Amino acid sequence: MCPLMANMLTILSTTLLNRRSQRKSLNWEKFQLFLKAFSTPKVRIYHSLF
């Protein structure tokens, strides 16, 4: 579930960044380079729910 959510947030953030102007400011390749330069920490579950 966590990788799916992280993937959806990546797509959403790309969409939101491209809405800032009338022309597309980022394509997918540039966004991938951006993510490599400014990477976020991996998603981890610290507590078990069961």
Backbone hydrogen bonds, N-H to C=O, Kabsch-Sander energy under -0.5 kcal/mol:
donor,donor_aa,acceptor,acceptor_aa,energy
5,M,1,M,-2.2
6,A,2,C,-2.5
7,N,3,P,-2.2
8,M,4,L,-2.2
9,L,5,M,-2.3
10,T,6,A,-1.8
11,I,7,N,-2.1
12,L,8,M,-2.3
13,S,9,L,-2.5
14,T,10,T,-1.9
15,T,11,I,-2.1
16,L,12,L,-2.5
17,L,13,S,-2.2
18,N,14,T,-1.7
19,R,15,T,-0.8
20,R,17,L,-0.9
21,S,18,N,-0.7
31,F,27,N,-2.1
32,Q,28,W,-2.1
33,L,29,E,-1.9
34,F,30,K,-2.1
35,L,31,F,-2.3
36,K,32,Q,-1.8
37,A,33,L,-1.9
38,F,34,F,-2.6
39,S,36,K,-0.6
46,Y,44,R,-0.6
